[in-house]
Amino acid sequence: MTIKRIAAIALCSMALGTLNCNAKSKKEPAIKFAKVDTFNYAIGNSFAQGLLEQLERMSLDSKDIKKEIIIQAFADALNGKTAIDQAAMGKAADEYMQARFAEKQKAVNEAYNYLAKTYEKQGFVDLGKPVDPRLADYNGPTVRMMLIKEGTGEHIAPSDFIYMDYEGKLAANDTIFDTTDGREPALLAPNQVIPGFAQAVCQLKKGSKAIFLIPSALAYGEHETGPIPANSALVFTIDVKEVFKTQEEAQAFIEKQNGTK
């Protein structure tokens, strides 16, 4: 995310009415401001809060943030000047972010590869590079899978619809973030789910049971998604009940199962 993007989001936040100098204040100001001063203080506070929230979403480390430099740049901009050429500033910021991302991604990948080796000792197989054309340039960590029960018929195609039970856990601590336990099986198509899950499920047939270990790069990556933290490797246990070629066929089956047709 570029510096201009961060500033734009902060400005948008203020324009939408999130301006509130008391909302996150930890204590009353030491002096009483005139109304116009309070208004200006609120503008600065709103920008700062928006910026802090964006920095938090960027998952930066404390060593990446130097508040005194940010304050200096903010003051310079308000006074219509800058210590660094705009083009050079943007280029340097983008290069720094790319380097930090690569550094963090390397650490995440190394941790996953170590984890994958422990799974391989349990009988998990490396599925190799995904064949999805959207991932033609992908050279990151790969999915591991252990087949518990072999199914029958043809392998699942990316456009098929699968009626299945599943349980999704965080590989780091076995926390269950989603499951069909206690409810009706899910209906999904491989081309509508995360790449790692799609790749693994297409190795299966109707009646198959399997466990997948999926790297974060083929799941939700560096983005926090609901109960799933950023850079999380995932483990799915699935049981394929039925496979359909069309959504209409699948829906008719489900309605019949539920006695609604």
C-alpha positions in Angstrom: 0.0 0.0 0.0 1.5 3.4 -1.0 1.8 6.4 1.2 -0.8 8.3 -1.0 -3.2 5.5 -0.5 -2.8 5.6 3.3 -3.4 9.4 3.3 -6.4 9.1 1.0 -8.1 6.5 3.3 -7.5 8.7 6.3 -9.1 11.7 4.5 -12.0 9.6 3.4 -12.6 8.4 7.0 -12.8 12.0 8.1 -15.2 13.0 5.3 -17.5 10.1 6.1 -18.1 11.5 9.6 -15.7 9.5 11.7 -14.3 12.7 13.1 -14.5 12.3 16.9 -11.8 13.8 19.1 -13.2 12.1 22.2 -13.8 8.6 20.9 -10.3 7.3 21.4 -8.8 9.9 23.7 -7.3 8.5 26.8 -7.5 11.7 28.8 -8.8 15.3 28.6 -6.5 17.8 27.0 -4.4 19.8 29.5 -5.8 23.1 28.3 -9.2 24.2 27.0 -9.3 25.0 23.3 -11.3 27.6 21.5 -13.9 26.0 19.2 -11.9 26.7 16.1 -8.8 25.1 17.7 -10.8 22.1 18.8 -12.0 21.7 15.2 -8.4 21.8 13.9 -7.2 19.4 16.7 -10.0 17.0 15.7 -8.8 17.1 12.1 -5.3 16.2 13.1 -6.5 13.5 15.5 -8.7 11.9 12.9 -5.9 11.8 10.4 -3.6 10.2 13.0 -6.1 7.6 14.1 -6.8 6.7 10.4 -3.0 6.4 9.7 -2.4 4.2 12.8 -5.2 1.9 11.8 -3.8 1.5 8.3 -0.3 0.9 9.7 -1.7 -1.8 11.9 -3.4 -3.5 8.9 0.0 -3.5 7.0 1.4 -5.8 9.7 4.6 -3.8 10.1 7.1 -4.3 12.9 8.1 -1.6 15.4 11.4 -1.2 13.6 9.6 -0.2 10.4 7.8 2.7 12.1 9.6 6.0 13.1 6.9 8.3 14.4 9.1 11.3 14.5 9.8 11.0 10.8 6.1 10.6 10.0 5.3 13.7 12.1 8.0 15.7 10.3 6.7 14.6 6.9 3.2 15.5 7.9 4.3 19.0 9.1 6.3 19.5 5.9 3.3 18.6 3.8 1.0 21.0 5.7 3.5 23.7 5.1 3.7 23.0 1.4 7.2 21.6 1.3 9.0 18.2 1.2 12.5 17.1 2.0 12.4 14.3 -0.6 11.3 14.4 -4.2 7.8 13.0 -4.7 8.9 10.4 -7.3 11.9 9.3 -5.3 9.8 9.1 -2.2 7.2 6.8 -3.8 9.8 4.6 -5.4 11.8 4.2 -2.1 8.6 3.5 -0.1 7.5 0.8 -2.6 10.9 -0.8 -2.7 11.1 -0.9 1.1 7.7 -2.5 1.4 8.5 -5.1 -1.3 11.7 -6.0 0.5 10.0 -6.3 3.9 7.2 -8.4 2.4 9.8 -10.7 0.7 11.7 -11.0 4.0 8.5 -11.9 5.9 7.3 -14.2 3.2 10.6 -16.1 3.3 10.2 -16.7 7.0 6.6 -17.8 6.6 7.6 -20.2 3.8 10.5 -21.7 5.8 8.2 -22.3 8.7 5.7 -24.0 6.5 8.3 -26.2 4.8 9.5 -27.4 8.2 5.9 -28.2 9.2 5.2 -30.0 5.9 8.1 -32.4 6.5 6.5 -33.5 9.8 3.3 -34.1 7.9 5.1 -36.1 5.2 6.4 -38.4 7.9 2.8 -39.2 8.7 2.0 -40.2 5.1 1.1 -36.9 3.5 2.0 -36.5 -0.2 3.3 -33.4 -1.9 0.9 -32.4 -4.6 3.5 -30.1 -6.4 2.9 -26.9 -8.2 -0.8 -26.1 -8.8 -2.0 -26.6 -12.4 -4.4 -23.6 -12.2 -3.5 -21.3 -15.1 -4.0 -18.3 -12.7 -1.0 -19.6 -10.8 1.3 -20.1 -13.7 4.0 -18.0 -12.1 3.6 -19.5 -8.6 6.8 -21.0 -7.2 5.9 -21.0 -3.4 5.2 -23.8 -0.9 2.9 -26.6 -2.0 -0.1 -28.5 -0.6 0.3 -31.9 1.2 -2.5 -34.4 1.2 -3.2 -37.7 2.9 -5.9 -39.9 1.4 -7.9 -41.7 4.1 -10.4 -43.4 1.9 -10.4 -43.9 -1.9 -13.6 -42.9 -3.7 -15.1 -44.2 -7.0 -15.7 -42.8 -10.4 -14.0 -39.9 -12.1 -11.8 -37.3 -10.4 -13.6 -34.1 -9.4 -13.3 -31.4 -12.0 -12.8 -27.7 -11.2 -16.3 -26.9 -12.5 -18.1 -29.7 -10.6 -20.2 -29.1 -7.5 -19.3 -31.1 -4.4 -21.6 -32.0 -1.5 -19.3 -32.6 1.4 -18.6 -32.5 5.1 -15.4 -30.7 6.2 -13.5 -29.3 9.1 -11.0 -26.5 8.8 -8.3 -25.9 11.4 -5.3 -23.6 11.9 -2.2 -25.7 11.5 -0.4 -23.7 14.1 -2.6 -24.7 17.1 -5.4 -27.0 15.8 -8.0 -24.3 16.4 -11.2 -25.1 14.4 -12.3 -22.1 12.4 -15.1 -23.7 10.4 -16.9 -27.1 10.3 -20.1 -28.7 9.0 -20.3 -30.8 12.1 -23.9 -30.4 13.4 -25.2 -29.0 10.2 -25.9 -29.9 6.6 -23.0 -30.7 4.3 -21.6 -27.8 2.3 -22.0 -27.4 -1.5 -19.1 -25.8 -3.3 -17.2 -25.8 -6.6 -13.4 -26.0 -6.7 -13.1 -23.0 -8.9 -14.8 -20.9 -6.2 -12.6 -21.7 -3.3 -9.0 -21.0 -2.2 -6.4 -22.3 -4.7 -4.9 -24.9 -2.3 -8.2 -26.4 -1.4 -9.2 -26.5 -5.1 -6.0 -28.3 -6.1 -6.4 -30.9 -3.4 -10.1 -31.6 -3.8 -9.6 -32.2 -7.6 -7.4 -35.2 -6.6 -10.5 -36.9 -5.1 -13.5 -38.8 -6.3 -17.0 -39.3 -4.9 -16.8 -41.1 -1.6 -13.3 -40.0 -0.8 -12.0 -38.9 2.5 -8.8 -36.9 2.9 -6.8 -34.4 4.9 -5.1 -31.4 3.3 -2.3 -29.2 4.6 -2.4 -25.9 2.7 0.3 -23.1 2.9 -0.9 -19.6 3.5 0.2 -18.5 0.1 -2.4 -20.9 -1.4 -5.0 -19.9 1.2 -5.6 -16.3 2.4 -2.0 -15.1 2.3 -1.0 -12.1 4.4 -4.6 -11.0 4.9 -6.5 -11.7 8.1 -9.8 -13.3 7.3 -12.4 -13.6 10.0 -10.9 -16.1 12.6 -8.0 -16.9 10.4 -4.8 -14.8 11.2 -2.6 -13.5 8.5 0.0 -16.0 7.0 -1.9 -19.1 8.4 -1.3 -22.6 7.1 -4.6 -24.5 7.2 -5.6 -28.1 7.7 -8.8 -29.4 6.2 -10.4 -32.8 6.8 -13.1 -33.6 4.1 -15.6 -36.3 3.3 -17.0 -36.1 -0.3 -20.6 -37.2 -0.2 -21.8 -36.5 -3.8 -20.4 -34.9 -6.9 -22.6 -33.0 -9.5 -21.9 -31.6 -12.9 -24.3 -28.6 -12.5 -25.6 -26.5 -9.6 -29.2 -27.3 -10.7 -28.5 -31.0 -10.3 -26.9 -30.4 -6.9 -29.8 -28.2 -5.7 -32.4 -30.8 -6.8 -30.6 -33.4 -4.8 -30.4 -31.3 -1.7 -34.1 -30.4 -1.9 -35.0 -34.1 -2.2 -32.7 -34.9 0.8 -34.5 -32.2 2.8 -38.0 -33.2 1.6 -38.7 -29.8 0.1 -39.4 -31.1 -3.4 
